[in-house]
Amino acid sequence: MSLNILAESFQTLFQWEVLMALLGGVIGGMVMGALPGFTGAMGVALLLPLTFGMPAVSSLVMLTALYTSAIYGGSITAILLHTPGTPASGATADDGFELTKRGNGLQALGVSTVCSMSGGFISGLALLFIAPMLAKVCLLFGPAEYFMVAIFGLTIIASLCSGGVMKGLACAAFGLSISCIGLDSQTGYPRFMYGNTWLADGLQTIPLLIGLFSISQVMIMSEETQGANSGLVDKAISNLKGKILLPAKDWVSFIFPTLRSSVIGTLVGILPGAGGDIASYLAVNVGKNSSKHPEEYGKGSYEAIACAESANNAVSGGALIPLLTLSIPGSSVAAILLGGFTMHGLVPGSSLFTEHANEVYPIIIGFILSNIILGLLGLLAVRYIAKVTIVPVSILAPIIVVLATLGAYAVNLSMTDVWVMAIFGLIGYLMRKHDMITSPIVLAIILGPLAEKNLLRSMVVKKSATFFGYYMSRPIVLVLLALSLISIIIPVIREFKIIKKKH
């Protein structure tokens, strides 16, 4: 990245509308993450249609800022209530809540804030320097390679699903079938339309995303009663007293665990499908094994919080690396962000860092800046943001449904999209009730057209070689094929061992 691009990126970022979008994303993510049951995926899915008329930089800066700050926001309820606001904050809950019961909840939030900022900042630097280099490798990719990239992304996400690899692959297959709805892009032949002309362009991605992530989550939350926690919430918030920052001497012992966990989180984020929950538990496990006081882990350890929070926030930057270079989202939120990038005409790959450098670099630097703002705002306002946990679901749920409906309708000003949102909200709800996650569906809907288009292109450019011979003669294809097979075989072997132990 040249100095000219860097200067232009900062010039773009410091326009008032971009700064307002950045600030709004950070605050919105913190609030959304602090609400138990609400996730970053839900927040990004809700905001995505609202960014339709916004400039690409402003909208994507806001969405990526919401992504990283929502992960941090989840630590608030994890520490105060032993209820992780997001799955990525699960590893923070035990130690954080133990500290809250001792009256040190505010200090635990301080450690979470600083280490979340550090993890996100380090992963942002990795995104800034690694993604452009990886994008240059994409210049070696042809249709066959891009087809195998799509297949690899689908197998990785599917194999990491809860409930087993078969459930994950079934979800991915369902998503692929949805991506085929509409007119064939090559021949114009109608597929799965059944005489309905409104399906000619296929199902709109944004209403579908809102239904799967937002409406289904509201339905799940509406089943749960949170009145029993209200007294605990009031007590926890009333105990937020004293200084938020620990003495300087205590922070020295957190430096190496934070750096190590940030690297772990970034590397885990690069792996498609391995989210913040995996990274945080892995970082805490590594931290405990190398700590001078491992007996404190799980019983109120500031160091454990530092490990978990720096790792889960580092995942956000790591997940954007394969997203921007290979169109492979590293998490469910990144899968929704992929829809946002394509919606604004920014197709991930080598051209993103050349033809659209004036847009992608401000987004990356904005992501780094959002983590700094997150830390500063968190230290100033976390005791007040914690109070949003008092708002009952009976008030929040209708508001979310109204916003979701308006967002789905605004895409094409069509009630059809609202019905699509409602139907997929029900599908998402039923899937969650049966221990199936929706990420493979979203990824398959996005990667399906990529796989189909490049499969057809590879059949044209193979020339005189046989189709099988053409694919087997390309080294990158063989590597991706091997990785795809490994991503399926290993979970199958793991499940077989579990079943064998039970019997």
C-alpha positions in Angstrom: 0.0 0.0 0.0 1.5 3.3 -1.1 1.5 6.5 0.9 -0.9 8.1 -1.6 -3.5 5.4 -1.0 -3.0 5.7 2.8 -3.4 9.5 2.6 -6.5 9.2 0.4 -7.9 6.5 2.8 -7.7 8.8 5.8 -9.1 11.7 3.8 -12.1 9.5 2.9 -12.5 8.3 6.5 -12.5 11.7 8.0 -15.5 12.9 6.1 -18.3 13.6 8.5 -20.8 11.0 7.1 -18.2 8.2 7.3 -17.2 9.2 10.9 -20.9 9.2 11.9 -21.4 5.8 10.3 -18.3 4.5 12.1 -19.4 5.9 15.5 -23.0 4.6 15.0 -21.7 1.1 14.2 -19.5 1.0 17.3 -22.2 2.2 19.6 -24.9 0.0 18.0 -22.7 -3.0 18.2 -21.9 -2.5 21.8 -25.6 -2.2 22.7 -26.6 -5.1 20.5 -23.9 -7.3 21.9 -24.9 -6.4 25.5 -28.5 -7.7 24.9 -28.6 -11.4 25.7 -29.7 -13.4 22.7 -28.8 -10.7 20.2 -25.8 -11.4 18.1 -23.5 -9.5 15.7 -25.0 -11.5 12.9 -28.5 -10.3 13.8 -27.3 -6.7 14.0 -25.5 -6.8 10.7 -28.5 -8.5 9.0 -30.8 -5.8 10.4 -28.6 -2.9 9.2 -27.7 -4.3 5.8 -30.9 -3.2 4.0 -30.7 0.3 5.6 -27.3 0.8 4.0 -28.6 0.1 0.5 -28.7 3.8 -0.4 -25.5 4.7 1.4 -22.1 5.1 -0.2 -20.1 1.8 -0.1 -17.4 3.1 2.3 -19.9 4.5 4.9 -22.1 1.5 4.9 -19.3 -1.1 5.1 -17.4 0.8 7.7 -20.5 0.9 9.8 -21.2 -2.8 9.4 -17.6 -3.9 10.1 -17.6 -1.6 13.2 -20.8 -3.2 14.4 -19.3 -6.6 13.8 -16.3 -6.2 16.1 -18.0 -4.1 18.8 -20.9 -6.6 19.1 -18.4 -9.2 20.1 -17.1 -6.9 22.9 -20.6 -6.0 23.9 -21.3 -9.7 24.6 -18.8 -9.6 27.5 -20.9 -7.1 29.4 -23.7 -9.6 30.2 -21.2 -12.5 30.4 -19.4 -10.6 33.3 -22.4 -9.2 35.0 -25.0 -12.0 34.7 -23.0 -15.1 33.7 -25.1 -14.8 30.4 -22.9 -14.3 27.3 -24.5 -11.7 25.1 -22.9 -13.5 22.1 -21.5 -17.0 21.8 -17.9 -15.6 21.5 -18.2 -14.4 25.1 -18.9 -17.8 26.6 -15.3 -18.2 27.8 -15.5 -14.9 29.7 -18.6 -15.8 31.7 -17.1 -17.9 34.5 -14.2 -15.7 35.5 -16.1 -12.5 34.9 -19.1 -13.4 37.0 -16.9 -14.6 39.8 -15.3 -11.2 39.9 -18.7 -9.5 39.8 -19.8 -11.5 42.8 -16.7 -10.2 44.6 -17.6 -6.6 43.7 -15.0 -6.3 41.0 -17.3 -6.4 38.0 -16.3 -2.9 36.8 -12.6 -3.8 36.8 -13.4 -7.0 34.9 -15.2 -4.9 32.3 -12.2 -2.7 32.2 -9.9 -5.6 31.4 -12.4 -6.8 28.8 -12.6 -3.4 27.1 -8.8 -2.9 26.8 -8.1 -6.4 25.7 -11.0 -6.4 23.2 -9.6 -3.2 21.7 -6.1 -4.7 21.6 -7.2 -8.0 19.9 -9.3 -6.2 17.3 -6.5 -3.7 16.6 -3.9 -6.4 16.1 -6.2 -8.4 13.8 -6.9 -5.2 11.9 -3.2 -4.7 11.2 -3.0 -8.3 10.1 -5.9 -7.6 7.7 -4.2 -4.5 6.4 -0.9 -6.2 5.6 -1.8 -9.9 4.9 -5.0 -9.5 2.7 -3.3 -7.5 -0.1 -0.5 -10.1 -0.3 -3.0 -13.0 -0.3 -5.0 -11.1 -3.0 -1.9 -11.3 -5.3 -2.0 -15.0 -5.1 -5.5 -14.9 -6.4 -4.1 -13.7 -9.8 -3.1 -17.3 -10.3 -6.7 -18.4 -10.0 -8.8 -19.4 -13.0 -12.4 -20.7 -13.2 -11.4 -24.2 -11.9 -9.6 -22.7 -8.8 -12.5 -20.4 -8.0 -14.9 -23.3 -8.3 -12.9 -25.3 -5.8 -12.6 -22.3 -3.5 -16.4 -22.2 -3.4 -16.6 -26.0 -2.7 -13.9 -25.7 0.0 -15.8 -22.9 1.7 -19.0 -24.9 1.8 -17.4 -28.0 3.2 -15.5 -26.1 5.9 -18.6 -24.3 7.1 -20.7 -27.4 6.9 -18.2 -29.6 8.8 -17.9 -27.2 11.7 -21.7 -27.1 12.4 -23.1 -28.2 15.7 -25.1 -31.4 15.3 -22.6 -33.1 13.0 -21.2 -32.9 9.5 -24.3 -34.5 7.9 -26.6 -31.8 9.3 -24.1 -29.1 8.1 -23.9 -30.6 4.6 -27.7 -30.9 4.5 -28.0 -27.2 5.3 -25.4 -26.3 2.6 -27.3 -28.4 0.1 -30.6 -26.6 1.0 -28.8 -23.3 0.5 -27.5 -24.4 -2.9 -31.0 -25.3 -4.0 -32.2 -21.9 -3.0 -29.4 -20.2 -5.0 -30.6 -22.0 -8.2 -34.1 -20.4 -8.1 -34.7 -18.0 -11.0 -33.5 -17.8 -14.6 -30.3 -19.6 -15.5 -27.6 -17.0 -16.0 -26.2 -18.9 -19.0 -29.3 -20.1 -20.9 -32.1 -18.1 -19.4 -34.0 -21.3 -18.6 -36.4 -20.9 -15.6 -35.6 -23.0 -12.6 -37.8 -23.8 -9.6 -40.1 -20.9 -10.5 -43.3 -22.9 -11.0 -44.9 -20.2 -13.1 -44.2 -17.4 -10.7 -42.5 -14.5 -12.6 -41.5 -12.8 -9.4 -39.0 -15.5 -8.8 -37.2 -14.7 -12.1 -34.4 -12.9 -10.2 -34.3 -15.5 -7.5 -34.9 -14.9 -3.8 -33.5 -11.6 -2.5 -30.6 -12.3 -0.2 -31.3 -9.5 2.3 -34.9 -10.4 3.3 -33.7 -14.0 3.6 -30.8 -13.1 5.8 -33.0 -11.0 8.1 -35.4 -13.9 8.4 -32.8 -16.5 9.2 -30.9 -14.4 11.7 -33.2 -11.8 13.2 -36.7 -13.1 13.1 -35.7 -16.6 14.1 -33.7 -15.2 17.1 -36.7 -13.1 18.2 -38.9 -16.2 18.1 -36.3 -18.1 20.2 -36.0 -15.2 22.7 -39.8 -14.8 23.0 -39.9 -18.3 24.4 -37.6 -17.5 27.2 -38.7 -15.6 30.3 -36.1 -13.2 31.7 -38.1 -11.8 34.6 -36.3 -14.0 37.0 -33.0 -12.3 36.1 -34.2 -8.7 36.7 -33.2 -8.6 40.4 -29.8 -10.1 39.5 -29.4 -7.4 36.8 -30.2 -4.6 39.2 -27.8 -6.0 41.8 -25.0 -6.5 39.3 -25.3 -2.9 37.9 -25.5 -1.4 41.4 -22.1 -3.0 42.2 -20.3 -1.2 39.3 -18.3 1.0 41.6 -14.7 2.2 41.8 -12.2 2.7 39.1 -12.6 0.8 35.8 -8.8 0.4 35.2 -6.6 -1.8 37.4 -3.2 -0.4 38.6 -0.5 -0.2 36.0 1.6 -3.0 37.6 -1.3 -5.4 37.0 -1.5 -4.6 33.3 2.2 -5.6 32.7 1.3 -9.3 33.4 -1.5 -9.1 30.7 0.7 -7.9 27.8 2.1 -11.2 26.6 -1.2 -13.2 27.1 -3.0 -10.5 25.2 -0.6 -10.5 22.3 -0.5 -14.3 22.2 -4.3 -14.6 22.3 -4.7 -11.9 19.6 -2.5 -14.0 17.3 -4.5 -17.1 18.1 -7.8 -15.3 17.4 -6.5 -13.9 14.1 -5.3 -17.3 12.9 -8.6 -19.0 14.0 -10.6 -16.2 12.3 -8.8 -17.0 9.0 -10.1 -20.5 9.2 -13.6 -20.5 7.6 -16.3 -21.4 10.1 -14.1 -21.3 13.3 -15.7 -18.4 15.2 -14.9 -16.4 18.3 -16.2 -19.0 20.7 -13.6 -21.5 19.4 -10.8 -18.9 19.5 -11.6 -17.7 23.1 -11.8 -21.2 24.6 -8.5 -22.1 22.8 -6.8 -18.9 24.0 -8.0 -19.5 27.6 -6.7 -23.1 27.4 -3.3 -22.0 26.2 -3.2 -19.2 28.7 -4.0 -21.6 31.6 -1.4 -24.1 30.5 1.3 -21.3 30.4 0.1 -19.2 33.4 2.0 -18.8 36.7 -1.4 -19.0 38.4 -3.5 -21.6 36.5 -5.5 -22.4 39.7 -7.2 -18.9 39.4 -8.7 -19.7 36.0 -12.4 -20.2 36.3 -12.5 -18.7 39.8 -12.1 -15.0 38.9 -9.0 -14.5 36.8 -8.4 -11.2 35.1 -5.8 -13.0 32.9 -8.4 -15.4 31.7 -10.6 -12.5 30.7 -7.7 -10.9 28.9 -7.1 -14.1 26.9 -10.7 -14.7 26.0 -11.6 -11.2 25.0 -8.4 -10.4 23.0 -8.9 -13.7 21.1 -12.6 -13.4 20.3 -12.2 -9.8 19.0 -9.2 -10.7 17.0 -11.4 -13.2 15.1 -13.3 -10.4 13.5 -10.2 -9.1 11.6 -9.0 -12.6 10.8 -12.4 -13.6 9.3 -12.2 -10.6 6.9 -8.9 -11.8 5.4 -10.4 -14.8 3.4 -13.6 -12.8 2.8 -11.8 -10.0 1.0 -9.4 -12.2 -0.9 -11.2 -15.5 -1.7 -14.9 -14.7 -1.1 -14.8 -17.3 1.8 -16.3 -15.8 5.0 -14.6 -16.8 8.2 -17.8 -16.5 10.2 -21.5 -16.2 9.9 -21.3 -12.4 10.2 -18.6 -12.3 7.5 -21.0 -14.3 5.3 -23.6 -11.5 5.7 -20.9 -8.9 5.1 -20.0 -10.7 1.9 -23.6 -9.9 0.7 -23.0 -6.3 1.7 -19.8 -6.1 -0.3 -21.4 -7.6 -3.4 -24.4 -5.4 -3.0 -22.2 -2.4 -3.4 -20.3 -3.8 -6.4 -17.2 -4.8 -4.4 -16.4 -8.3 -5.5 -13.7 -9.9 -3.3 -10.5 -11.0 -5.1 -7.4 -9.6 -6.5 -9.2 -6.7 -8.3 -10.6 -5.5 -5.0 -7.2 -4.2 -4.0 -6.4 -2.6 -7.3 -9.6 -1.4 -9.1 -11.4 -0.6 -5.8 -8.4 0.4 -3.6 -9.9 3.8 -2.9 -12.8 2.0 -1.3 -11.4 -1.1 0.3 -8.5 0.5 2.1 -10.7 3.1 3.9 -12.9 0.2 5.0 -9.9 -1.7 6.4 -8.4 1.3 8.2 -11.9 2.2 9.4 -12.1 -1.3 11.0 -8.8 -0.6 12.8 -10.1 2.8 13.9 -13.4 1.3 15.1 -11.5 -0.9 17.6 -9.7 2.2 19.0 -13.0 4.0 19.4 -14.5 0.9 20.9 -11.9 1.0 23.6 -12.2 4.7 24.4 -16.0 4.6 24.4 -16.1 1.4 26.4 -13.9 2.9 29.2 -16.2 6.0 29.3 -19.6 4.5 28.9 -19.6 0.8 29.8 -21.3 1.3 33.2 -24.2 3.0 31.4 -24.3 0.6 28.4 -24.7 -2.2 30.9 -28.1 -0.8 31.8 -29.6 -1.9 28.5 -29.7 -5.4 29.9 -32.6 -4.2 32.1 -34.8 -3.7 29.0 -37.3 -6.7 28.8 -37.6 -8.8 25.7 -41.3 -8.0 25.6 -40.3 -4.5 24.5 -37.2 -5.3 22.4 -38.8 -8.1 20.4 -41.6 -6.0 18.7 -39.1 -3.3 17.9 -36.8 -5.7 16.2 -39.7 -7.2 14.2 -40.8 -3.8 13.0 -37.2 -2.8 12.0 -36.8 -6.2 10.3 -40.0 -5.8 8.3 -39.2 -2.3 7.2 -35.7 -3.4 6.2 -37.0 -6.3 4.1 -39.7 -4.1 2.5 -37.2 -1.3 1.7 -35.1 -3.6 -0.6 -37.5 -3.6 -3.5 -40.6 -1.9 -1.9 -42.3 -5.2 -2.2 -44.4 -7.2 0.3 -43.1 -10.4 -1.4 -39.8 -9.8 0.3 -41.6 -9.4 3.7 -43.2 -12.8 3.1 -39.8 -14.3 2.2 -38.4 -12.8 5.5 -41.3 -14.3 7.5 -41.0 -17.8 5.8 -37.2 -18.0 6.4 -37.7 -16.7 9.9 -39.8 -19.7 10.6 -37.3 -22.0 8.8 -34.5 -20.6 10.9 -36.5 -21.0 14.1 -37.2 -24.7 13.4 -33.6 -25.3 12.5 -32.3 -23.8 15.7 -34.8 -25.8 17.7 -33.3 -29.0 16.1 -29.7 -28.0 16.8 -28.9 -26.8 13.3 -27.3 -23.5 12.5 -28.1 -21.2 9.5 -24.6 -20.2 8.5 -24.2 -22.9 5.8 -27.4 -21.9 4.2 -26.3 -18.2 3.9 -22.9 -19.2 2.6 -24.3 -21.6 0.1 -26.7 -19.0 -1.3 -23.8 -16.6 -1.8 -21.2 -19.1 -3.0 -23.6 -21.2 -5.1 -23.7 -18.8 -8.1 -19.9 -18.4 -7.8 -19.5 -22.2 -8.0 -21.9 -22.6 -10.9 -20.5 -19.8 -13.0 -16.9 -20.9 -12.7 -17.8 -24.6 -13.2 -19.4 -23.6 -16.5 -16.5 -21.4 -17.4 -14.0 -24.2 -16.7 -15.9 -26.5 -19.0 -15.5 -23.9 -21.8 -11.8 -23.2 -21.3 -10.6 -26.8 -20.8 -10.1 -27.0 -24.6 -9.0 -30.4 -25.8 -8.3 -31.8 -22.4 -10.9 -34.0 -20.6 -12.8 -32.3 -17.9 -11.3 -34.6 -15.2 -7.8 -34.2 -16.7 -8.1 -30.4 -16.8 -8.9 -30.2 -13.1 -6.3 -32.8 -12.0 -3.6 -30.9 -14.0 -3.9 -27.7 -11.8 -1.9 -27.8 -8.5 -4.0 -25.3 -6.7 -7.1 -27.3 -7.5 -5.5 -30.4 -6.1 -4.6 -28.6 -2.9 -8.1 -27.2 -2.5 -9.7 -30.6 -3.3 -7.5 -32.3 -0.6 -8.5 -29.6 1.9 -12.1 -30.1 1.1 -11.9 -33.9 1.6 -10.0 -33.4 4.8 -12.6 -31.0 6.1 -15.3 -33.6 5.6 -13.4 -36.8 6.6 -12.0 -35.5 9.9 -15.5 -34.6 11.4 -16.9 -37.9 10.2 -14.0 -39.8 12.0 -14.6 -37.7 15.1 -18.3 -38.5 15.1 -17.6 -42.2 14.5 -15.3 -42.3 17.6 -17.9 -40.6 19.7 -20.5 -43.1 18.7 -18.1 -46.0 19.3 -17.4 -44.8 22.8 -21.1 -44.6 23.7 -21.5 -48.2 22.7 
